[in-house]
Amino acid sequence: MKAVNKISQILAIVFSAAAVIFFFLPFAEVKAASGDYTFIGAQLCFGTKLEGLKNLAQSSQILFCFILSVISVLFAGLTFKFKKIRYWAPAVALTAAIYMLVITLSRPGMFVDYRPLMLTEPVTYTIFVLLTTLALFAGAIFSACHLFVDDLIMVREGKAKKTIL
């Protein structure tokens, strides 16, 4: 049972970290009259400058999801040292996953600033947006699994007087 607990704890960290890494891969493709552009998630979070054009604005929604993803990695990692954080890790990871799901299912033009460009086709998301969402959900699931298995271990060892749902 303790092995399952550690494996779920490590997988929660791995999937949450993978979600953060996906933010540094291509997120959106824009086909404009001046050429084709591919924006990574970090450019959408923090804004970017295109040659000869104005700066693209940052997407506060994608930035918020990025911050939640980083916090979920921190909480998942800190569960090795601090037991009380294990309750926050699945909550933050699930919040980030749901928020990223909303971004994934919505129209890409809502979260990608394309105003300085004359579009020839609508903005499209790449597969990494969906992979980020799936990684965040997997991180939330493994964080919750760690929480429940850890509670089960504590009850079986008699260290805690609580009931498990």
N, C-alpha and C positions, 0 to 999 in steps of 0.2 A: 504494500500500500504506500510505503514511503517512497518507493521508486516511481510510482505513478504520480505522486505529489511533485517530486523534483522534475520529472519529465514534463508535466503540464506547466510548471513554473518556467522552465527553460523555453518551452515552445511559445509561451505567452510573450517572452522577451524577443524571441526570434521573429515571430510574426509582426509584432509591433515595430521592431527595428526595420523589418522589410518594408513596412508601410512608409516609414520615414525615408528610406532609400528610394522608394518609387517616386517620391516628390522631386527627385533629381533626375528623372527620366522624362522623355517627351510626354506632355499632357494634352496639348491641343495643336491642331494643324489648321493654318489659315491660308487660303488661296486668294491672293489679291492681284490686282492689275500690275502692281510693281514686282510681283514674284510670290513664291511660296515660302511661308514661314512656319517653323515648328517651335513651339514654346514649351520649355520644361516647366514642371510644377513650381519650382523655386522662382522662376521668372514671373509666373502668375501671382505668387505670394508677395514678392518684394518689388515687383515692377521691373521694367527693362527699357532700354533705349534702343531704338532702331536707327540704322544709318539714314541720315537725312530727314528723319521724321521726328515728331514729338515723342516724348516718353509715353510708354504704355502705363496706364494706372495699375496699381496692385489690386488684387481681388481680396477684399477683407474676409470673405467667406472661406476661400481656399487657405488664406493665411491662418484663420482661426482653426481650421481643421488640421493644418500642419502643426500648430502649437499644441493642440490636443493630442496629436499623435506622438509628439516628443514627450509630453507629460505622461502619456500612457507607457512609453518605454521606461521612463524614470521610475514610475510607480511599480511597474513589473520587476524592474531590477532591484528596487529597494525592498521588495518583499522578502528577499533573502535575509536581510538584517532586521527589519522592523515588521513585526507581525500585524500591527494595526493598519498598515498601508495596504494589506491584501484586500481590504474592503473597497478601497478607492480604485485599485487597478482595473477591475472589470467595469466599474461605473464610468470611468473616463474613457476607456477603450470602446465601450459600447456607444457612448455619446459621440465620439469621433467617427465611429463606423456609421451611425445613423446619419450624421451630418454629411459625411462623404457620400452616402447613398443618395441623399437628396441632390447633391451636386452631380452625381453620375447620371441620375434619371432626368435631370432637367435639361433644358436647351443650352448647349455650350455657349451661345452668345450672351447668356446672362452672367457668366463668370469670367469671360475672356474679353479684355478690352481690345477691340479692333478698330476703334474710331479713327485713328490716323490713316487707316488702310481702306482702299476701295475694294470691297469683296467681289470676287467673281463667283464664288460658291459659299454656302453657309459654313461656319466654323464647325469643325468636327473634333471629338475627343479621340485619343488613342486608347489602346487596350490597357495602358498603365493606370488610367483612372479607375477602371473596373478592378484591376489587380490590387490597387491601393485599398479600395473598399473591401474586397475579399480578405486581404491581409489584416485589416482592422477588425473585421468580424471574427476571424480566426483567433486573433490576439485576445479579443473579449471573451470568446468561448473558453480558451485555455486558461485565462485569468480566473474565470468563474469556476472552472473545473478545479483549479488549484485551491481556491477558497473553500469549496465544498469538501474536497478530499482532506484538506488540512483540518477542517472542523471535525470530520469523521475520525481522523487519527487522534485528535485531542479528546474526543468523547470516549473512544475505545480504550485509550490509555488512562482514562479517569482523571486527567488533569483539569478538565473543565466540567462544570455541572450545567450542561445545556442540552437541549434537544435539537435534533436536526430535522428540518422540515421534510 
